[in-house]
Amino acid sequence: MLTQLEREELKSIPGDESTLIRLTSFTQKEKDLIDKRRGDANKLGFALQLCYLDYTGAVIEVGVMPNANLVTMVAKNLKIDVSKWHDYSERPTTRWEHFKELYEFFDLTPFTTVLRERVTEYLTELATRTDKGIELARDMVIWLCQEGVLVSSISVIERVCIKSLTAGRKRVYSTLTNALTKNQKTALNSLLDHHDKTHTSTLVWLRQPPLKANTKYILLHIERLSVVEGLDLPDGLGRLIHQNRLLKISREGGKMTTKDLSKFESNRRYATLAAIAVEARATLIDQIVDLHDRFINQIFNKAKRTQTEKLQQSSKDIHHQLNQFQKIGQALITAKREGMNPFDAIENVMPWSQFENSVGKATQLTTSNNYDVLHFVADGYQTLRRYTPAMLNILNLKAAPSASDLLQAIKTIQQMNNGNTRSVPSNAPLKFILKRWKPLVLTNGLIDRHYYEICALTQLKAALRSGDIYITGSRQFKDFDDYMMPLAEYRNLEKNRSLPVSIDPRCESYLEERLLTLNKNLGTVNDLASKGELPDASISESGLRVSSLKRLVPYETELLASKIVGLLPHIKITNLLAEVDQ
């Protein structure tokens, strides 16, 4: 189960300085025990065995070289030559005598059958969350050390972990299967049947990715999601087991053929199919939202192109109008200077009827329709309508209080779609509409359905990204509470005072503890201040005085750095970016 490196890791000591300092900082009782040994070699060997037994729960086996840094630090603390380690325990009897004395010192007990059953049950619970053997092996070693049990050989650890992994896997399968009804199991089995419209099974068809962001493939994905929803799996099925295990089971099942899945024993088959269905549902929801976002972007990009084309087409007319008004303006200036009738001056440039037409043309060219891209997004409304009714019906949208108005607008659109209503109700939510959209949505006291719906769907895109709106069953857009520990489990841990946090979770106790610490530290500061021993500060009747920061870098060093920078060749930033890119 374990690799050679993992086996060595279990009974080795890390080489980081903090761990080595902690292990080699012997207590007086430990020093007295070490000093009882005769000869430097035995003292060094005994001290090293003590360190290993303290950290790993096992002694250094014959022929195994301990951590070189640990040997150096222990030898330095004991003022013994490092080479004495090689002379340790030339007599096997000496080693066994040391082991016996250390076992008594640490009050260790052997690994019995009863302890094997206890640790197996403990690891089985862990195995429901992970299938990594090394993780179970590490936790087993920690558990044995905490219980004061002598850590067994690697082969025993592996056998216990393998048994726990098997039991944990079966427990996961049973947890998922027991939550299913008979009808749900039958529906899951139907996923292995041949799909009517393709040459594959329904399970393979469900897992096919989208190809393009168009209405055809969005509707096809909505159809896939409706099949998964039709399984009517229990709410929260995916949260009955750890998410890592759910994902692992789903991925394993996804790599197998339907023939292989059908050969599984019933618990494993139903659990695998349920995991695949839960993950497929989340994937399909996220992909539908992503396709919708891309399609909305396509509508806006097309509107921008239409706007650009329209501006280009009207550029000649704008230029012509400017020339005409330049001539009229010059004529009016001359008429005022010479006391002429301004109307006659205009008619000298062009007939009055032509002037009226010119003003009308200028009014048409300067309308906001030519400059705001929102005036052209309604061109994509009919295409959008091909899939949005089905999408809104299949997605279970929920909202935070900040987006409740937008969610109500989405529900209003859904009701209009289902009831074949053409006009937007007068009491429809409007608070979500941005200032830029209002002139288009609200026209002549009425609500324009095209712009109202496009505006709501555009805002939905942003609200999903921000987390203000979430979707039940989604992975990317799920409720924030789904990231948390289930409330029932939290209440149980809180009741048993076993929350996995390093502080007291009770507010009163935590504040009382922090207040005691604060008062203690304030007392220390007060004592130092009264003696004038505060570091880099002083407190007097005039207040707190903090010493100025000392200059760490000499002034001469900064001058030298400036000279060095001046010797470097100057390059263009574009050349630097091109070089980095390569």
C-alpha positions in Angstrom: 0.0 0.0 0.0 2.8 2.4 0.8 5.8 3.3 -1.3 9.3 3.0 -0.1 9.5 6.8 0.4 6.3 6.8 2.4 7.6 3.9 4.6 10.7 5.8 5.4 8.8 9.0 6.1 6.6 7.3 8.8 9.6 6.5 11.0 11.8 9.4 10.2 12.2 12.8 11.8 12.0 16.0 9.7 15.1 18.1 9.4 13.5 21.5 10.1 15.2 23.5 12.8 12.2 24.1 15.1 11.4 20.3 15.3 15.1 19.4 16.0 15.4 22.1 18.7 12.2 20.9 20.4 13.4 17.3 20.4 17.0 18.0 21.6 15.9 20.4 24.4 16.0 17.6 27.0 14.3 18.0 30.4 16.3 17.6 33.6 14.7 14.2 34.1 15.7 13.1 30.6 19.3 14.4 31.1 19.6 12.4 34.3 18.4 9.3 32.5 20.9 9.9 29.7 23.8 10.5 32.1 23.3 7.1 33.7 24.7 5.5 30.5 28.3 4.4 30.6 30.5 5.7 27.7 29.9 8.5 25.2 28.6 6.1 22.5 25.9 4.7 24.8 24.9 8.2 25.9 24.6 9.4 22.3 22.7 6.3 21.2 20.3 6.4 24.1 19.6 10.1 23.6 18.8 9.5 19.9 16.6 6.5 20.7 14.8 8.7 23.2 14.2 11.4 20.5 12.9 8.9 18.0 10.6 7.2 20.5 9.3 10.6 21.5 8.5 11.7 17.9 7.8 8.6 15.9 6.7 6.2 18.7 9.3 3.7 17.5 13.0 3.1 18.1 15.9 3.2 15.5 16.2 -0.2 14.0 19.5 -2.0 13.6 21.3 -0.8 10.4 19.2 2.4 10.1 21.0 5.7 10.0 19.2 8.4 12.0 18.7 12.0 10.8 22.2 13.4 10.4 21.1 16.9 11.6 19.6 15.3 14.7 22.7 13.4 15.5 24.8 16.6 15.2 22.5 18.6 17.5 22.3 15.8 20.1 26.0 15.3 20.1 26.6 19.0 20.4 24.2 19.3 23.4 25.8 16.4 25.1 29.3 17.5 24.1 30.1 14.2 22.5 31.9 13.4 19.2 29.4 12.6 16.4 31.4 9.6 15.3 30.5 7.8 18.5 27.1 6.9 17.0 28.8 4.2 14.9 30.2 2.6 18.1 26.7 2.4 19.7 25.3 -0.9 20.9 28.2 -3.1 19.8 26.5 -5.5 22.3 22.9 -6.4 21.3 22.1 -6.8 24.9 22.8 -3.1 25.6 20.3 -2.0 22.9 17.5 -4.2 24.4 18.3 -2.9 27.9 17.9 0.7 26.6 14.6 -0.2 24.8 13.2 -1.7 28.0 14.2 1.4 30.1 12.8 3.8 27.5 9.5 1.9 27.3 9.1 2.2 31.1 10.1 5.9 31.0 7.4 6.7 28.4 5.0 4.2 30.0 4.3 2.6 26.6 2.0 -0.4 26.1 2.2 -3.1 23.4 -0.1 -3.0 20.4 -2.8 -5.6 21.4 -5.8 -7.0 19.6 -8.2 -4.6 21.5 -6.1 -1.6 20.4 -6.0 -2.9 16.9 -9.8 -2.9 16.8 -10.0 0.6 18.3 -7.5 2.1 15.8 -9.2 0.3 12.9 -12.5 1.8 13.8 -10.9 5.2 14.1 -9.2 4.9 10.8 -12.3 3.6 9.1 -14.0 6.9 9.9 -11.1 8.7 8.3 -11.2 6.4 5.3 -14.7 7.6 4.5 -13.1 11.0 3.7 -9.9 9.9 1.9 -8.5 6.8 0.2 -4.8 7.9 0.5 -3.0 5.2 2.5 -0.2 7.5 3.7 -2.8 9.8 5.3 -4.3 6.8 7.3 -0.8 5.6 8.2 0.2 9.0 9.6 -3.0 9.3 11.6 -2.4 5.8 13.0 1.1 6.7 14.2 -0.3 9.9 15.8 -3.1 8.0 17.4 -0.7 5.3 18.8 1.6 8.0 20.2 -1.3 9.9 21.9 -2.5 6.6 23.4 0.9 5.7 24.7 1.2 2.6 22.5 4.4 1.4 21.0 4.2 1.9 17.2 4.2 -1.4 15.4 6.2 -2.3 12.3 5.4 -0.9 8.9 3.8 -4.2 7.7 1.3 -4.1 10.7 0.5 -0.5 9.9 -0.2 -1.3 6.3 -2.4 -4.3 7.1 -4.5 -2.1 9.5 -4.8 0.7 7.0 -5.8 -1.7 4.2 -8.5 -3.1 6.4 -9.7 0.4 7.3 -9.7 1.5 3.7 -11.8 -1.4 2.7 -14.3 -0.9 5.5 -14.4 2.9 4.8 -15.1 2.3 1.2 -18.0 -0.1 2.0 -19.4 2.4 4.5 -19.4 5.1 1.9 -21.2 2.9 -0.6 -23.8 1.9 2.1 -24.3 5.5 3.1 -25.2 6.5 -0.5 -27.2 3.4 -1.3 -29.3 3.4 2.0 -30.5 7.0 1.1 -32.1 5.7 -2.1 -35.6 4.4 -2.6 -36.5 1.4 -4.8 -37.8 3.8 -7.6 -34.6 5.8 -7.4 -32.4 2.7 -7.8 -34.5 1.6 -10.8 -34.0 5.1 -12.3 -30.3 4.9 -11.8 -30.1 1.5 -13.4 -31.9 3.0 -16.5 -28.8 5.2 -17.0 -27.0 2.1 -18.2 -29.6 1.5 -21.0 -29.2 2.5 -24.6 -30.2 6.2 -25.3 -32.9 6.6 -27.9 -31.2 9.5 -29.9 -27.6 8.3 -29.8 -25.5 5.1 -30.2 -24.4 5.3 -26.6 -25.8 4.7 -23.2 -27.8 7.4 -21.4 -24.9 7.7 -18.9 -22.3 8.5 -21.6 -24.8 10.9 -23.3 -25.2 12.8 -20.0 -21.5 13.4 -19.7 -20.9 14.7 -23.2 -19.5 18.3 -23.2 -21.1 21.3 -25.0 -19.6 22.1 -28.4 -20.7 25.7 -29.1 -22.5 28.6 -27.3 -25.6 28.5 -29.4 -29.3 27.8 -28.7 -29.1 24.2 -30.1 -26.4 23.0 -27.7 -27.9 25.0 -24.8 -31.2 23.3 -25.3 -29.4 19.9 -25.6 -27.7 20.5 -22.3 -31.0 21.6 -20.7 -32.5 18.3 -21.9 -29.6 16.4 -20.3 -30.1 18.2 -17.0 -33.9 17.4 -17.1 -33.0 13.7 -17.4 -30.8 14.0 -14.3 -33.5 15.9 -12.4 -35.9 13.2 -13.4 -34.0 10.7 -11.3 -35.5 12.5 -8.3 -32.5 11.8 -6.1 -32.8 12.9 -2.4 -31.9 16.5 -1.6 -28.4 16.8 -0.1 -27.4 13.3 -1.2 -23.9 14.5 -2.2 -23.4 15.9 1.3 -23.9 12.6 3.1 -20.3 11.7 2.4 -17.1 13.8 2.1 -16.8 15.7 -1.2 -13.4 14.2 -2.0 -14.8 10.7 -1.8 -17.9 11.7 -3.9 -15.6 13.1 -6.6 -13.3 10.1 -6.5 -16.2 7.7 -6.9 -17.6 9.7 -9.7 -14.3 9.9 -11.6 -13.7 6.2 -11.2 -17.2 5.4 -12.5 -16.7 7.8 -15.4 -13.6 5.9 -16.6 -15.5 2.6 -16.7 -17.8 1.2 -19.4 -21.5 0.5 -18.7 -20.7 -3.2 -19.0 -18.2 -2.9 -16.2 -20.6 -0.8 -14.0 -23.4 -3.4 -14.4 -21.1 -6.1 -13.0 -20.5 -4.2 -9.7 -22.2 -5.6 -6.6 -25.4 -3.6 -5.9 -24.2 -1.3 -3.2 -21.2 -0.2 -5.2 -23.2 0.1 -8.4 -25.9 2.3 -7.0 -23.4 4.4 -5.0 -21.3 4.9 -8.2 -24.2 5.8 -10.3 -25.6 8.2 -7.7 -22.2 9.9 -7.4 -21.9 10.2 -11.2 -25.5 11.7 -11.3 -24.8 14.2 -8.5 -21.5 15.4 -10.2 -23.2 15.4 -13.7 -25.9 17.6 -12.3 -23.5 20.1 -10.9 -21.4 20.1 -14.1 -24.4 20.5 -16.4 -25.8 23.4 -14.4 -22.4 25.2 -14.5 -22.0 24.6 -18.2 -25.5 25.9 -18.9 -24.8 29.1 -17.0 -21.5 29.4 -18.8 -23.1 28.9 -22.2 -25.7 31.5 -21.3 -23.0 34.0 -20.3 -21.2 33.4 -23.6 -24.4 33.8 -25.5 -25.3 37.1 -23.8 -21.7 38.3 -24.6 -22.4 37.3 -28.3 -25.5 39.5 -28.3 -23.7 42.5 -26.9 -20.8 42.0 -29.3 -23.2 41.8 -32.3 -24.9 45.0 -31.0 -21.5 46.8 -30.8 -20.8 45.7 -34.4 -24.2 47.0 -35.5 -23.6 50.3 -33.8 -20.2 50.7 -35.5 -21.6 49.9 -38.9 -24.4 52.4 -38.4 -22.0 55.1 -37.4 -19.8 54.4 -40.4 -22.9 54.5 -42.7 -24.0 57.9 -41.3 -20.5 59.5 -41.3 -21.0 60.9 -44.8 -24.3 62.4 -43.9 -22.8 64.0 -40.7 -19.9 65.5 -42.8 -22.4 66.9 -45.3 -24.6 68.4 -42.5 -21.6 70.0 -40.9 -20.6 71.7 -44.2 -24.2 73.1 -44.6 -24.3 74.4 -41.1 -20.9 75.9 -41.4 -22.1 77.9 -44.5 -25.3 78.9 -42.7 -23.4 80.0 -39.6 -21.0 82.1 -41.7 -24.0 83.7 -43.5 -25.6 84.6 -40.1 -22.4 86.1 -38.8 -22.1 88.3 -42.0 -25.8 89.3 -41.8 -25.5 90.5 -38.2 -22.3 92.5 -39.0 -23.9 94.2 -42.0 -27.4 94.6 -40.5 -29.1 92.2 -43.0 -32.2 90.1 -42.4 -31.0 86.7 -41.0 -33.8 84.7 -42.7 -32.7 86.2 -46.1 -29.1 85.2 -45.3 -30.2 81.6 -44.8 -32.2 81.5 -48.0 -29.2 82.9 -49.9 -27.4 79.7 -48.9 -30.2 77.2 -49.4 -34.0 77.2 -49.8 -36.0 77.4 -46.6 -37.6 74.0 -47.2 -34.2 72.4 -47.7 -33.0 74.1 -44.4 -36.0 72.5 -42.6 -35.2 69.1 -44.0 -31.5 69.6 -43.0 -32.5 70.3 -39.4 -34.7 67.2 -39.3 -31.8 65.1 -40.7 -29.4 66.5 -38.1 -32.0 65.6 -35.3 -32.1 62.1 -36.6 -28.3 61.7 -36.7 -27.8 63.0 -33.2 -30.3 60.7 -31.4 -28.9 58.5 -28.7 -29.8 55.4 -30.7 -26.7 55.9 -32.7 -24.3 56.0 -29.8 -25.6 53.7 -27.0 -25.1 50.0 -27.8 -28.1 49.0 -25.6 -30.4 50.2 -28.3 -29.3 47.3 -30.5 -29.3 44.4 -28.0 -33.0 43.9 -28.5 -32.2 42.5 -32.0 -31.1 39.3 -30.2 -34.2 38.9 -28.1 -35.9 36.4 -30.3 -32.9 34.1 -30.4 -32.6 34.4 -26.6 -36.2 33.4 -26.2 -35.5 30.0 -27.8 -33.9 28.6 -24.7 -34.4 31.0 -21.7 -37.9 29.8 -20.8 -36.6 26.2 -20.5 -33.4 27.4 -18.7 -35.3 29.4 -16.1 -37.7 26.4 -15.4 -34.9 23.9 -14.9 -32.6 26.1 -12.7 -33.5 26.3 -9.0 -32.4 29.9 -8.3 -32.1 31.3 -4.8 -31.0 34.8 -3.7 -29.4 36.7 -0.9 -31.5 39.7 0.5 -29.4 42.1 -1.7 -30.6 40.4 -4.9 -34.2 39.5 -3.9 -35.7 42.1 -6.3 -33.7 40.6 -9.2 -34.9 37.1 -8.3 -38.5 38.3 -8.1 -38.0 39.8 -11.6 -36.7 36.4 -12.9 -39.8 34.7 -11.4 -42.1 37.3 -13.0 -40.5 36.5 -16.4 -40.9 32.8 -15.7 -44.6 33.3 -14.9 -45.1 35.3 -18.1 -43.4 32.5 -20.1 -45.5 29.7 -18.5 -48.7 31.7 -18.9 -48.0 33.0 -22.4 -48.4 36.5 -21.3 -47.1 39.2 -23.7 -47.0 42.3 -21.5 -45.1 42.8 -18.3 -47.3 43.4 -15.2 -47.4 46.9 -13.9 -46.3 45.7 -10.5 -43.2 43.9 -11.8 -40.0 44.6 -9.8 -37.9 47.5 -11.1 -35.3 48.2 -8.4 -32.7 46.0 -10.1 -32.8 48.1 -13.3 -29.6 50.2 -13.7 -29.9 53.9 -14.7 -28.5 53.2 -18.1 -31.3 50.7 -18.9 -34.3 52.7 -17.5 -35.0 54.9 -20.6 -35.2 51.7 -22.7 -37.1 49.5 -20.2 -39.6 52.2 -19.2 -41.1 53.9 -22.3 -44.3 56.1 -22.2 -45.2 54.8 -18.7 -45.1 51.2 -19.9 -42.5 48.4 -19.4 -40.9 47.2 -22.6 -40.8 43.4 -22.3 -37.8 42.9 -24.6 -35.5 45.2 -22.7 -36.9 44.2 -19.3 -36.1 40.5 -20.0 -32.7 41.2 -21.5 -31.8 43.5 -18.6 -32.9 40.9 -16.0 -30.9 38.1 -17.7 -27.8 40.4 -18.0 -28.1 41.3 -14.3 -28.5 37.6 -13.5 -25.2 36.9 -15.1 -23.4 39.4 -12.8 -25.3 38.3 -9.7 -24.3 34.7 -10.2 -20.6 35.7 -10.5 -20.8 37.8 -7.3 -22.6 35.1 -5.3 -25.7 37.2 -4.7 -27.8 34.6 -6.5 -26.9 30.9 -6.2 -28.3 27.7 -7.8 -29.2 24.5 -5.9 -27.1 21.6 -7.1 -24.4 23.8 -8.7 -20.7 23.5 -8.0 -19.5 26.9 -9.1 -22.6 28.9 -8.1 -23.7 27.1 -5.0 -24.9 28.6 -1.7 -22.2 29.9 0.5 -23.6 27.8 3.4 -22.8 24.7 1.4 -19.1 25.5 1.9 -19.7 25.3 5.6 -20.0 22.4 8.0 -23.6 21.1 8.2 -25.4 22.9 11.0 -26.5 19.6 12.7 -22.9 18.4 12.8 -21.7 21.7 14.1 -24.3 21.7 16.9 -23.2 18.2 17.9 -19.5 19.1 18.0 -20.3 22.3 19.9 -22.4 20.3 22.4 -19.6 17.8 22.9 -17.0 20.6 23.1 -15.0 18.9 20.3 -14.8 21.7 17.7 -11.6 21.3 15.7 -10.4 24.9 16.5 -7.3 26.0 18.5 -9.3 28.5 20.6 -12.2 28.3 23.1 -15.3 28.6 20.8 -17.4 29.9 23.7 -17.5 33.7 23.5 -17.5 34.4 27.2 -14.6 32.1 28.0 -12.6 33.4 25.1 -13.1 37.0 26.0 -12.3 36.3 29.6 -9.1 34.5 28.6 -8.0 37.4 26.3 -8.8 39.9 29.0 -6.6 38.1 31.5 -3.8 38.0 28.8 -4.3 41.7 28.1 -4.2 42.7 31.8 -1.0 40.6 32.3 0.7 42.2 29.3 -0.4 45.7 30.4 1.1 45.0 33.8 4.4 44.0 32.2 4.4 47.2 30.1 3.6 49.2 33.2 6.5 47.7 35.2 8.9 48.3 32.3 7.7 51.9 31.9 8.1 52.7 35.6 11.7 51.4 35.4 12.3 53.2 32.1 13.1 49.9 30.4 10.6 50.0 27.5 12.4 49.0 24.3 12.6 52.0 21.9 9.9 53.9 23.8 9.2 55.8 27.0 6.1 56.9 28.9 6.0 60.0 31.0 3.5 62.6 32.1 3.8 64.2 28.7 2.7 61.0 27.0 4.2 58.2 24.9 7.4 58.9 23.1 8.6 56.4 20.5 12.2 56.5 19.4 12.9 57.2 15.8 13.8 54.3 13.6 17.4 53.6 13.2 18.8 53.6 9.7 19.6 50.1 8.7 21.2 50.8 5.3 24.2 53.3 5.4 23.9 56.3 3.2 27.1 55.4 1.3 25.4 52.1 0.3 22.5 54.0 -1.4 25.0 56.1 -3.3 26.8 53.0 -4.5 23.5 51.4 -5.5 22.7 54.5 -7.6 26.1 54.4 -9.3 25.6 50.7 -10.1 22.1 51.3 -11.6 23.6 54.1 -13.7 26.1 51.7 -15.2 23.3 49.3 -16.4 22.2 49.7 -20.0 18.9 51.3 -20.6 16.3 49.2 -22.6 12.8 49.8 -23.8 10.1 48.3 -21.8 8.6 46.7 -24.9 11.9 44.8 -25.5 11.9 43.6 -21.9 8.3 42.3 -22.2 9.1 40.6 -25.4 12.1 38.9 -23.8 10.1 37.8 -20.8 7.4 36.4 -23.1 9.9 34.2 -24.9 
